[in-house]
């Protein structure tokens, strides 16, 4: 399951896997559905899947948008909850060390980053009150918490330790939490029927077509640099998880965790 899947960018990386997606944005979820993916509109603080049900959880550039540490911990606990024993989660967040200068952080880890929505892409959903229409489109500010080295690993261990002490939060409790939007309050998507006459193209063919349409087409994708691993923390296990690896990759800190026992 890709939690915070957006438009489904990572949902077809391996056609042999059964991939599920979830996202808080109804518009992005609808885009994923149109591409033929199985996507639910849901809150990362209340993932709508059974406990110990999935093999892998992806969380790419999601939890740095939560504005409090309590919410970031809750989101991590939800990912741990849905993992089966032996399953793994891969979590990426923006790094303070790289993004601080770009975002004019000036020592702050909590920043707002300008973001533009093209006018022709705006949906019928209401825009934030601070949105301003400019030549580039609707100008808005997106919140980011910039993670420093070691912070993500420490947060994962705290989330797992708290989960082991208190147990998983019940769905009923989540519905009564003012920080969480319950599934019943979210819009429902109608599944887009598949057109047998126009099946979704395979990823390799689709990528080749997209490359061919680029103005700077060279015929080859650049070889990405491998991630840089950092030493594991002295204590790399807490509650039902252990940290398998952690490091820096393309301006992000990442951590890979493995669920090692039942009960969460």
N, C-alpha and C positions, 0 to 999 in steps of 0.2 A: 504494500500500500504506500502510495506517495501522498504524504500529508502536506497540504498546501501545494497541490499539483499545478495550479495556475491553468494554463491552456493545454496541459498534457504533454509538455516537452519531453518528459522522461518515461512516459507510459508505454512506449513501444520500442524501448532500447533492446529488449529481448523477446521476440515473438513466442518463445517457448514457455514464458512465464505467464501466469494468470495475474494481471495487474489491476489493482483498484486505485482510485484516486479520490481525494476529498479536498474541498477548498471552500473558504468562507464567502468568496465572491460568486454570486449567481451568474454573472455575465461570463466569467472565465470558465466556470463549470459547464455552461452551455456550449462554449467553444469546444471544450474537451469532448462533450457528448456528440457534437456534430462530426467530430473526427472518429467517432465509433468507439470511444472509451467508456468504461463503466465508472462514473464519477458521482459522488454524493456532495451536496452542499452541507457543510458541517463546520463546527467550531473546533479548532485544534485543542481546546480545553475540554471537549466532550466528543471524542472520536466515536463515530457510530458503528463500531465493530466489536465483536465478542472478545473477551479476555483470552489471551493465549491462542489466538486464531491465525496469525500471519507469520510467514517465514522471515520477511524483511520489511523494515520501515525506512522510507526515505524522507528526510526533512532538509530540503535544500533552500537556504536563505529564507527561513520562515521565522524562527523563534526570536531573531533579533528585532522583529517588529513588535513584540510584546513590551509594554511600557513599564512593567514592574517585575521584580525578581520573582515574586510569588506566582505570577502568571507564567513566567518562563519555566519555573519548576513544575507547575501543574501540567504544562504542555509536554514536558519530558516524561512525567509520570504516566500520562496517557499513552505515549508511544511504548513505554516499557510494558504497560498493562496488556496491550493487544499482541505483543510478541509472544510466540510460543517458546518453550525452553529449547535452547539451541539456536534460536533465531537471532538476527542481528539488525541493528539500526545504524544508519549513517546520517550524521547531522552536520550541516555546514552553516557557518555564520560569518558575517563580515568581521574582518580583523581591524582592531584599533591601530595597530602598528602601520598598516598600509593606508587605511582610509582616513586617518586623522587629518592629514594635510589636504587631501582632496575635498573633504567635507568641512574644512575650516573648524575643526572640533575645538582647537585651542585648549586642550587639556580635558575637555568634556567627553564622556563616553555616550551620553544621550544627546542625539543631534537630529535635526530635521534636514532632509535632503530634497532639493527641488525636483519635481517630477511633472512631466507634461502629458496630457491626454489630448490627442488630436481631436478637433471639433467633430470630424466626421466619424470618429469612433465612439463618441459619447453615447451611452445608452439612455433609456428613459429613467434610470435610477437617479435620484437626486444627488448632486455633487456636494462636497463639503462646503460649509459656509465660507471658508477662506479661499475657495477656488476663484481664480481670476482669469478671464479670457484674454489671451494675448495672441500675437501673430503665430506663435508656435503651437497654440492650442490652450487648453485649460491648465493653468499653472497651479500646482498644489504642492504641499509639503508632506513628505513621508517620514514617519518616525523610524529611527534606527538606534539600537543599543549596540555600540561598537565593543566587541569582546577583546580583552587583552589576553596575552599568552597565558595559558593555564586556567583561565577563568571558566571556559566551557567544560573542561574535565571536572573541575571542582563542583560546578553546578550539577552535572550529571550524577556525581557521587552523592551529593546532598539530596537530590530528588529520589534516588534509589533507596538511600538510607531511610528517608522519611516515609517512603512507600512501604518499606519492610516493617517499620514500627507501627504505622497507623492502618496499613492495609489499603487496598484500592478504594477510591471514593465511589460510592454507589451512584447510579444514574439519578435516583431520587434526590440525592444531596446536590448533584450538579444542577438539577432543574431549579433548586432553591437558591443557588449561588448567583448574586447579582452580576458577577464578572463573566458569567457564562451564558451564551445564547443557546437555549435548549433546542434540540432538533425539531420539536413541534412548532417552534416560532420561526423556523427558516422556510423559505419558499421551496416548493417541490418541483423537480424537473420531470417532464414527460420524456420517456426514453425515445431517442431518435431511431426510427426503424432503419435497418440496413437495406440498402438497395443492391440486390444481387447483380443487377446489370452494371453497377459502378462500385465494385468493392474498393476498400481502402488500399492504396498502393503499399507495397512492402517498403520498409524504411530505407533500404539501400537505394531503391529506384527513386523514392521521393527525394532523398538527399541529393542524388545525382541531378535530378531535375532542378532542385533549388539552387545548386551550385552553378548549373548551366545558365540560369537566369540572372545571376549576379553580374553587375557591370565589371567587377574585377576578377572574373572567373579565370582560374588557372588550371582547372581540371583536377587539382589535388587539394585535400584538406591538410592544413598544417598539422604537424605532429605535436600533440600537447606535451608540455613538460611534465614529468612525473611529480607527484606530491612529495614534499619534504617532511619526513617523519621526525617527531621530537620524542625524547624519552618519556616513558609512561610515568605518571605520578608514583611516589613511593608506595602509596596504598591505591591500588588500581581496581579494587573490588569493594562493593557495598551492596547490602541487601541482595536482590536477585540478579545483579548484573556484574560484569567485569568489563573494563576498558580493554579492547583488543589492540587498538592503535589510535594514534592521534597525531596531528601535524598541521602543516600549512600547505594550502593548495590554491593557486590562482587568486590571491588577495583574500582568502578565507581561512579561518581556523576550522578544522573538522575533527570529529571524534567518531570512532566506530565502536559500538558496544555490543556485547553478547549477553543474552539472557541465560542464566545458568541453573535456575531452579524454579520450581513451581511456587505459587503463592502470591503472585503479583499480576 
